[in-house]
Amino acid sequence: MDQLGQVLLLLGVAVAVVVAFQRLRIPSSLAYLLTGVILGPHTWGPVFDVPAAKALAEFGVVFLLFTIGLNYSLPQLHALRHQVLALGTGQVVFTTVVVGAIAWLAGAAPAEAFVIGAVFAQSSTTIIGRQLAEQGEENTRHGRLGLAMSVFQDVTAVPFVVVIPVLGAAAGAEALAGALGWAIAKAAAAFALVFVAGRWALRPLFHAVAERRSPELFTLTVLLVALLAAWTTNSLGLSLAFGAFLAGMMLGETEFRHQVESTIRPFRDVLLGLFFIGIGTLVDPPAMLRVWPWALLGAAILMASKTVLVALMVGRSGVDMPTAWRTGLMLAVGGEFGFALLALALGAGVLDAGIGQIVLSSVLFSMVAGPLVIRFNDAIAGVLVRAPGAIDEARDAPRLSPEAAAHLQGHVIICGYGRIGQSVGHFLDEEKIPFIALDLDPVRVREAHTAGEPVYYGDATQRDILEALGLDRARLVVISHDDVPAALKVLQHLRSVRPGLPVMARTRDERYIDELQAAGALEVVPETLEAGLMIASEALLLLDVPLSRVMRRIQEQRAGRYRLMREFFRGDEWTLRPEEKDAYRLRSVVVPPESPVVGRSLGELGLDGVTVTALVRAGGRRPTPSAQTRLQADDVVVLYGQLDDLQRAGRTLLG
């Protein structure tokens, strides 16, 4: 069969298997693995063998790491340095030591045990990132922490790449230390090179490309930057994916992040599918039939050890145990870099073929089970948290029973009984309005329940628990916690069970107001804006402004979605999180004397997407200037809008 025929065969089998798996709600990555098994050389039937396609498949991981880098800029990594650096390093080291010790006790040589531990320590950023995206959990606390730790594993794989061949050559400790130091030096050099290029060249480059308004040119530029960074690190003896991650991290700090991500997504998804198909072709079913008991045992050790180690480390870092267990389940899956380390060990003679097939099968089994574990991480973590010894307080926390809400009528349901939930409950109690509350902190629930308050241990995102709260008789639901993904799940259940029930939701700031309201929340209270509103109203009262006028101001702000409270200067954009890049903010632009806008009116400039909130001239401030106002040299124009629109308007004013 010619190459075109093989490509058509590959596409036909892949489409058929993916469609079948999607109808069964099975992750697509498993469908690609099965496609590789069907077309592999170890099964009956046609064999897919196109070297060019296999080479292209390697770039699936490259583009995946590039898109992940877009979501992990330097300020974010700096903010996560205590968790990601310590936890990521600890996970790799402890997993290598624990699994290596088990393999050594089972009879493996020390070098073989070290390789097995290193292979098992790797987690699949591909599977984790893809599965979290499909579930909409990539921005949850456990999702971001687990994904950040898995990305950091890709960096820690660099020393293993150097150490394993040295083990095969039986070099001494001095040569090993020298080779490891050289690898770290090259990684630092690659980071410095990409950092300097990204800081000084990428933003101007993409500004110039964006001004051409050519999607074709923009796509070519994105591909060039990603592959150039990958080629740079590969030339230094490091992985292609490491360079792509660094380039994505640099672009993640620019205003082009979202456009770059949408541009690269089609290439990433297709090439990732090819990558998984390539992994599937490695499966040798006859050999697996001979070693499957050992492979299943290896997969169980791999997933159990990583889950427990990560959960214990994350829990000891101060994270709540449900999130810690969910993070551990994220990282339980084996990783693609494990295959690379395994191939390196086989080539260097550190492992023999028999042990290599067991290790390969173990990682494959974990990758098959991994997406299912990640999909049901919430339910599994719930079982683990409630297991004896997992968290002692949860065992004694008052549970919700069918009789708890049976007597309630016209009551309020409070989801989350922290400080804000308790404040709402106390006000309701003062007004003799019945309520019932749920919380996942067992100590808090037990103390409040002992004090006679109707608080129970339970997860409001579970539909059966919500229905047990007497939804059909409730007057109001208050979501008082600030976990937005959990709030969206609650709103989804409420909309399907009782769509007309009023719901109030809390959020820290204005970023999620629209999303929560679209999901069904009648009122969304942004915590930071309400705090500013209360401080401003108290200040006006202390300045003898009449109470009626102050109340009118507050009502106007709430009706106008906190317009004045949302107009503020956000400061250094380096400190912004990626999700804050699209937030509205104020920016001041000084009109230089040489600007072509001098003498023209504001209405003639076409400042689309922004609002001119004020104009400062000769030290005097003019709020909301009219469109007929003509600009003069050294005028300060105060603009309000999103970052892209503000930069576009700023370029217009600066000429």
C-alpha positions in Angstrom: 0.0 0.0 0.0 1.4 3.4 -0.9 1.8 6.2 1.6 -1.4 8.0 0.6 -3.3 4.8 1.0 -1.8 4.3 4.5 -2.7 7.8 5.5 -6.3 7.3 4.4 -6.4 4.1 6.3 -5.1 5.8 9.4 -7.6 8.6 9.2 -10.5 6.2 8.5 -9.7 4.0 11.5 -9.0 7.0 13.8 -12.3 8.7 12.9 -14.3 5.5 13.4 -12.7 4.7 16.8 -12.9 8.3 18.1 -16.6 8.6 17.1 -17.4 5.3 18.9 -15.4 6.4 22.0 -17.0 9.8 22.1 -20.5 8.3 22.0 -19.5 6.1 24.9 -18.0 9.2 26.7 -14.6 7.6 26.8 -11.5 10.0 26.5 -10.3 10.5 23.0 -6.7 9.7 24.0 -7.7 6.1 24.6 -9.3 6.0 21.1 -6.0 7.1 19.6 -4.1 4.5 21.6 -6.5 1.8 20.3 -6.0 3.0 16.8 -2.3 2.6 17.2 -2.8 -1.0 18.5 -5.0 -1.9 15.5 -2.5 -0.5 13.0 0.6 -1.6 14.8 3.0 -4.3 13.7 2.1 -6.7 16.5 -1.6 -7.2 15.6 -3.3 -8.9 12.6 -4.2 -6.6 9.7 -2.7 -3.7 7.9 0.3 -1.9 9.4 0.7 1.8 9.3 4.4 2.7 8.5 4.9 6.2 7.3 8.2 7.6 8.8 7.1 11.2 8.0 3.9 10.9 10.0 5.8 9.4 12.9 8.3 12.3 12.9 5.4 14.7 12.9 3.8 13.0 15.9 6.7 14.1 18.1 5.7 17.7 17.6 2.3 17.0 19.3 4.1 17.1 22.7 6.0 20.2 21.5 2.9 22.2 20.8 1.2 20.9 23.9 4.0 22.2 26.1 3.9 25.5 24.1 0.2 26.0 24.9 0.8 25.1 28.5 3.6 27.6 28.7 1.1 30.3 27.5 -0.8 29.7 30.8 2.2 29.7 33.0 4.0 33.0 32.7 7.0 34.0 34.9 4.9 36.0 37.4 2.7 32.9 37.9 5.6 30.5 38.3 7.1 33.0 40.7 3.9 33.0 42.7 3.9 29.2 42.7 7.6 28.8 43.4 7.2 27.5 46.9 4.6 24.9 45.9 5.7 23.9 42.4 9.4 23.9 43.0 9.3 22.1 46.3 6.4 19.8 45.5 7.5 19.0 41.9 11.0 18.2 42.9 9.8 16.2 45.9 7.4 14.2 43.9 10.0 13.1 41.3 12.7 12.4 44.0 10.5 10.5 46.4 8.7 8.5 43.6 12.1 7.5 42.1 13.4 6.5 45.6 10.3 4.6 46.7 9.6 2.8 43.4 13.4 2.1 43.0 13.5 0.6 46.5 10.6 -1.7 45.7 12.2 -2.8 42.4 15.5 -3.4 44.2 13.9 -5.4 46.9 12.2 -7.4 44.2 15.6 -8.4 42.8 16.5 -5.7 40.3 20.0 -4.4 40.1 20.6 -0.9 41.5 20.9 0.7 38.1 17.8 -1.1 36.8 15.9 0.0 40.0 16.9 3.6 39.5 15.7 3.6 35.9 12.3 2.0 36.8 11.8 4.6 39.5 12.7 7.4 37.1 10.3 6.1 34.5 7.5 5.7 37.0 8.1 9.2 38.4 7.1 10.9 35.1 3.4 12.0 34.6 1.7 12.7 31.3 1.2 16.4 30.8 -0.5 15.4 27.6 -3.2 13.3 29.2 -3.6 15.6 32.2 -3.9 18.8 30.2 -6.2 17.3 27.5 -8.4 15.6 30.1 -8.7 18.6 32.3 -9.6 20.7 29.3 -12.3 18.3 28.3 -13.7 18.4 31.8 -13.4 22.2 32.2 -11.1 21.8 35.2 -7.9 23.3 33.9 -8.5 26.5 36.0 -9.4 24.7 39.3 -7.0 24.7 42.2 -6.2 21.0 41.9 -6.0 21.2 38.1 -3.6 24.1 38.0 -1.4 22.7 40.8 -1.3 19.2 39.2 -0.6 20.6 35.7 2.1 22.8 37.0 3.8 19.9 38.8 3.6 17.8 35.7 5.2 20.5 33.6 8.0 20.8 36.2 8.6 17.1 35.8 9.5 17.7 32.1 12.3 19.9 33.4 13.5 17.3 35.9 13.7 14.7 33.2 16.7 16.5 31.8 19.1 15.2 34.5 17.7 11.7 33.9 18.6 11.9 30.2 22.2 12.5 31.2 22.4 10.1 34.1 20.9 7.0 32.4 23.5 6.7 29.6 26.3 7.2 32.2 24.9 4.4 34.2 25.0 2.2 31.1 28.6 3.1 30.5 29.4 2.4 34.2 31.1 5.7 34.6 32.4 6.9 38.0 30.7 9.3 40.3 33.0 12.2 39.2 32.0 11.8 35.5 28.4 11.5 36.6 28.5 14.8 38.6 30.2 16.6 35.7 27.7 15.4 33.1 24.8 16.4 35.4 26.3 19.9 36.0 26.8 20.4 32.3 23.1 19.5 31.6 21.9 22.0 34.2 24.2 24.7 32.8 22.7 24.1 29.3 19.2 24.3 30.7 20.0 27.6 32.4 21.6 28.9 29.1 18.5 27.9 27.2 16.2 29.6 29.6 18.3 32.8 29.6 18.4 32.8 25.8 14.6 32.4 25.4 14.0 34.8 28.2 16.0 37.6 26.6 14.6 36.9 23.1 11.0 36.8 24.5 11.4 40.0 26.6 13.0 42.1 23.9 11.8 40.6 20.6 8.5 38.7 20.8 6.2 41.5 21.8 7.5 43.9 19.1 7.4 41.1 16.6 3.8 40.2 17.2 2.8 43.9 17.3 4.3 44.3 13.8 2.6 41.1 12.6 -0.8 42.0 14.2 -0.8 45.4 12.4 -0.7 43.6 9.1 -4.1 42.0 10.0 -3.2 38.8 8.2 -4.3 35.5 9.9 -2.0 33.6 7.6 1.0 35.7 8.7 0.1 35.4 12.3 -0.2 31.6 12.1 3.2 31.4 10.4 4.8 33.6 13.0 3.4 31.4 15.8 4.7 28.3 14.2 8.1 29.9 13.6 8.5 31.1 17.3 7.4 27.7 18.7 9.6 25.6 16.5 12.6 28.0 16.7 12.6 27.8 20.5 12.3 24.0 20.3 15.2 23.8 17.8 17.3 26.1 20.1 17.0 23.8 23.2 17.4 20.7 21.0 20.7 22.1 19.7 21.8 22.4 23.3 21.2 18.8 23.9 17.8 19.3 25.6 14.3 18.3 24.7 12.3 20.0 21.9 9.3 20.4 24.3 11.4 22.3 26.9 12.1 25.1 24.4 8.5 25.2 23.3 7.4 25.6 26.9 9.8 28.5 27.4 8.6 30.2 24.3 4.9 29.8 25.4 5.8 31.1 28.8 7.3 34.3 27.3 4.3 34.8 25.0 1.9 34.2 27.9 3.0 37.5 29.3 1.8 39.4 26.2 -1.6 40.5 25.1 -1.5 38.0 22.2 -1.8 34.9 24.4 -5.4 34.1 23.6 -5.0 34.6 19.9 -1.8 32.5 19.9 -3.5 29.7 21.8 -6.5 29.6 19.4 -4.1 29.6 16.4 -2.0 26.7 17.6 -4.8 24.5 18.9 -5.7 22.8 15.5 -2.0 21.8 15.0 -1.7 20.6 18.6 -4.8 18.4 18.6 -4.0 16.7 15.3 -0.3 16.0 16.2 -1.2 14.9 19.7 -3.5 12.3 18.1 -0.7 11.1 15.9 1.6 10.9 19.0 -0.9 8.7 20.9 -1.3 6.5 17.8 2.5 6.1 17.8 2.4 4.9 21.4 -0.3 2.4 20.5 1.9 0.9 17.8 4.5 0.0 20.5 2.0 -2.4 22.2 2.9 -6.0 21.7 -0.2 -8.0 22.7 1.5 -11.5 22.6 4.3 -10.2 24.9 1.8 -8.5 27.2 -0.1 -11.8 27.6 3.1 -13.3 29.0 3.9 -10.4 31.4 0.4 -8.9 32.1 0.3 -9.9 35.9 3.6 -8.2 36.5 2.5 -5.2 34.3 -0.7 -4.8 36.2 1.2 -5.0 39.5 3.7 -2.4 38.2 0.8 -0.1 37.1 -0.8 -0.4 40.5 2.5 0.5 42.2 3.0 3.4 39.9 -0.4 4.9 40.4 -0.8 4.2 44.1 2.7 5.4 45.1 2.4 8.7 43.2 -1.2 9.3 44.4 -0.3 8.8 48.0 3.1 10.6 47.9 1.6 13.7 46.1 -1.4 13.8 48.4 0.7 13.7 51.5 3.1 16.4 50.3 0.4 18.7 49.0 -1.6 18.2 52.2 1.4 19.0 54.4 1.9 22.2 52.4 -1.3 23.6 53.7 -3.8 22.6 51.0 -7.0 21.0 52.1 -7.1 17.2 51.8 -9.8 16.9 49.1 -7.7 19.1 46.9 -4.5 17.2 47.9 -6.0 13.8 46.9 -7.4 15.2 43.6 -4.0 16.6 42.8 -2.4 13.2 43.6 -4.9 11.5 41.3 -4.0 14.0 38.5 -0.4 12.9 38.7 -1.0 9.1 39.0 -0.9 8.5 35.3 2.4 7.5 33.6 4.1 9.9 31.3 5.4 10.2 27.7 8.9 11.2 29.0 8.9 7.9 30.8 8.9 6.2 27.3 11.8 8.4 26.3 13.8 7.4 29.4 12.9 3.8 28.9 14.1 3.8 25.3 17.3 5.5 26.4 17.9 2.8 29.1 17.3 0.0 26.6 19.6 1.5 24.1 22.3 2.0 26.8 22.0 -1.6 28.1 20.8 -0.6 31.5 17.6 -2.7 31.2 17.2 -6.0 29.4 14.3 -6.5 26.9 12.1 -8.6 29.3 12.1 -6.0 32.1 11.7 -3.3 29.5 8.5 -4.9 28.2 7.1 -5.1 31.8 7.9 -1.4 32.5 6.5 -0.4 29.1 3.3 -2.3 29.7 2.9 -0.9 33.2 3.2 2.7 32.0 0.7 1.9 29.1 -1.8 0.4 31.6 -1.5 3.5 33.8 -2.0 5.7 30.7 -5.2 3.7 29.8 -6.5 4.0 33.4 -5.3 7.6 33.9 -8.0 9.5 31.9 -10.7 7.6 33.8 -9.1 8.3 37.1 -8.8 12.0 36.2 -12.4 12.1 35.0 -13.7 10.7 38.3 -11.1 12.4 40.5 -13.8 14.2 42.5 -15.7 11.0 43.4 -12.5 9.0 44.1 -11.1 11.8 46.3 -14.4 11.9 48.2 -14.0 8.2 49.0 -10.4 8.6 50.0 -11.1 11.6 52.2 -13.9 9.7 53.9 -11.8 6.6 54.3 -10.7 5.6 57.8 -7.5 7.4 58.7 -7.5 9.7 55.6 -8.9 12.5 57.7 -10.1 11.8 61.2 -12.4 14.8 61.6 -14.5 13.8 58.6 -15.6 10.6 60.3 -17.4 12.4 63.1 -18.8 15.3 61.1 -22.6 15.5 61.1 -24.0 14.0 57.9 -27.0 15.2 55.9 -29.9 12.8 56.5 -33.3 12.7 54.7 -35.0 14.0 57.8 -32.7 17.1 58.2 -34.7 19.3 55.8 -38.1 17.5 56.0 -39.6 20.0 58.3 -38.3 23.1 56.4 -40.6 25.3 54.3 -39.6 28.5 52.5 -36.1 28.1 53.8 -32.7 29.3 52.5 -29.9 26.9 51.4 -26.4 28.1 52.1 -23.6 26.3 50.2 -20.4 26.9 52.1 -20.4 27.9 55.8 -17.2 29.9 56.1 -17.1 33.4 57.5 -19.5 34.8 54.8 -21.9 31.8 55.0 -22.0 32.1 58.8 -22.7 35.9 58.5 -25.6 35.2 56.2 -26.9 32.5 58.5 -26.8 34.7 61.5 -28.8 37.5 59.8 -31.3 34.9 58.7 -31.6 33.6 62.2 -32.2 37.1 63.5 -35.1 37.5 61.1 -36.5 34.1 62.0 -36.0 32.8 58.5 -35.1 29.1 58.4 -32.0 27.9 56.6 -29.8 24.8 56.1 -26.1 24.9 55.2 -23.5 22.6 53.8 -19.7 22.7 54.2 -16.7 20.4 53.5 -14.7 21.4 56.6 -15.5 18.7 59.1 -14.2 20.6 62.2 -16.2 23.7 61.3 -19.3 21.6 60.6 -19.0 19.7 63.9 -18.5 22.9 66.0 -21.4 24.7 64.3 -23.7 21.7 64.6 -22.8 21.3 68.3 -23.8 24.9 68.8 -27.2 24.1 67.4 -26.8 25.5 63.9 -28.3 23.5 61.0 -25.0 22.8 59.3 -24.1 19.4 57.7 -21.0 17.9 56.1 -21.6 17.4 52.4 -20.6 18.5 48.8 -23.2 20.8 47.2 -21.9 19.9 43.7 -23.6 16.4 44.1 -27.1 16.5 42.8 -28.6 14.0 45.3 -27.2 16.0 48.2 -28.8 19.2 46.8 -32.1 17.5 46.4 -32.0 16.3 50.0 -31.9 19.9 51.1 -35.5 20.4 50.2 -35.0 22.3 46.9 -38.7 22.0 46.0 -39.6 24.0 49.1 -36.7 26.5 49.3 -37.0 30.2 48.6 -33.4 31.0 47.9 -29.9 29.4 47.4 -26.8 31.3 48.5 -23.4 30.1 47.2 -21.1 31.7 49.7 -17.8 30.0 48.9 -15.4 31.4 46.2 -14.8 28.2 44.3 -16.1 29.2 40.9 -16.0 25.8 39.1 -17.9 24.2 42.1 -20.4 27.1 41.9 -21.0 26.5 38.2 -21.7 22.8 38.9 -24.2 23.8 41.6 -25.9 26.2 39.2 -26.1 23.5 36.5 -27.9 21.1 38.9 -30.2 23.8 40.1 -31.1 24.9 36.6 -32.1 21.3 35.7 -33.9 20.5 39.0 -35.6 23.8 39.7 -34.8 26.5 37.2 -36.9 29.3 38.8 -35.3 29.2 42.2 -33.4 32.5 42.9 -29.6 32.0 43.4 -27.0 34.4 44.8 -23.4 33.6 44.2 -20.2 35.1 45.6 -17.0 35.8 43.7 -13.8 37.5 44.7 -13.8 40.1 41.9 -15.6 41.0 38.7 -13.9 38.4 36.4 -16.6 35.7 36.8 -19.8 37.9 37.0 -20.9 37.2 33.5 -20.1 33.5 33.6 -22.0 33.0 36.8 -25.0 35.0 35.7 -25.1 33.1 32.4 -25.1 29.8 34.4 -28.2 30.9 36.2 -27.2 33.1 39.2 -29.7 35.9 39.7 -27.3 38.0 41.7 -23.5 37.8 41.8 -21.7 39.7 44.6 -18.1 40.6 43.8 -16.3 40.6 47.1 -13.6 43.2 46.4 -16.0 45.6 44.7 -18.6 45.4 47.5 -15.8 46.1 50.0 -14.7 49.1 48.1 -18.4 50.2 47.8 -18.9 50.0 51.6 -15.7 51.9 52.4 -16.6 54.6 49.9 -20.2 54.9 51.4 -18.8 55.1 55.0 -16.4 57.8 53.9 -19.2 59.8 52.3 -21.3 59.6 55.5 -18.3 60.8 57.6 -18.1 63.7 55.2 -21.7 64.7 56.0 -23.1 63.6 52.7 -26.8 62.9 53.2 -27.7 59.2 53.8 -30.3 59.3 51.0 -27.7 60.5 48.5 -25.2 57.8 49.6 -27.9 55.1 49.3 -28.7 56.4 45.8 -25.0 56.3 44.8 -24.8 52.7 46.0 -27.9 51.7 44.1 -26.6 53.3 40.9 -23.3 51.5 41.2 -25.0 48.1 41.7 -27.5 48.8 38.9 -24.6 49.8 36.6 -22.6 46.7 37.5 -20.1 48.7 39.7 -19.0 51.0 36.9 -17.0 53.3 39.1 -15.7 50.4 41.2 -14.4 48.6 38.1 -12.6 51.7 36.8 -9.2 51.5 38.4 -5.5 51.4 37.5 -4.2 47.8 37.7 -0.5 48.7 38.1 2.4 46.7 36.8 1.1 44.2 34.2 4.0 41.8 35.0 2.1 41.0 38.2 -1.2 40.2 36.5 -2.5 36.6 36.3 -3.3 35.4 32.7 -7.0 35.5 33.4 -6.7 39.2 34.5 -5.2 40.2 31.1 -8.8 40.6 29.7 -10.1 42.5 32.7 -11.1 46.1 32.3 -8.8 48.8 33.6 -7.9 52.5 33.4 -4.9 53.9 31.6 -3.6 57.4 31.3 -2.0 58.6 28.0 -0.1 61.8 27.6 -0.6 63.4 24.1 2.9 64.5 22.8 3.2 67.7 20.9 4.2 65.9 17.7 1.2 63.6 17.7 -1.1 64.0 14.7 -4.2 63.9 16.9 -3.4 67.4 18.3 -6.2 69.7 17.2 -8.6 66.9 16.4 -11.7 66.1 18.4 -12.2 62.9 20.4 -15.1 61.9 18.1 -12.9 62.0 15.1 -10.3 59.6 16.4 -12.4 56.4 16.3 -11.3 55.1 19.7 -13.4 51.9 19.4 -13.7 49.6 22.4 -12.6 52.2 25.0 -14.3 55.0 27.0 -12.7 58.4 27.7 -13.5 58.8 31.4 -11.6 62.1 31.9 -9.3 64.6 30.3 -6.6 66.4 32.4 -5.5 69.8 30.9 -3.2 72.3 32.7 -3.8 70.6 36.0 -7.5 70.7 35.7 -9.6 67.4 35.4 -12.6 67.3 33.1 -14.8 64.2 33.8 -16.4 62.5 30.8 -15.4 65.0 28.1 -17.7 65.4 25.1 -16.9 64.0 21.6 -16.4 67.5 20.4 -13.5 68.2 22.8 -10.4 69.0 20.7 -7.1 67.7 22.0 -4.1 69.9 22.8 -0.5 69.0 23.3 0.3 67.5 26.8 -3.3 66.6 27.4 -3.7 63.5 29.6 -6.5 61.3 28.3 -7.8 58.7 30.8 -9.1 55.6 29.0 -11.2 52.7 30.2 -11.3 49.3 28.5 -9.6 46.0 27.9 -5.8 45.7 27.4 -5.9 45.2 23.6 -8.3 48.1 23.0 -6.3 50.3 25.4 -3.1 49.6 23.6 -4.7 50.3 20.2 -6.1 53.6 21.4 -2.8 54.5 23.0 -1.0 54.0 19.7 -3.5 56.3 18.1 -3.1 59.0 20.7 0.7 58.8 20.6 0.8 58.8 16.8 
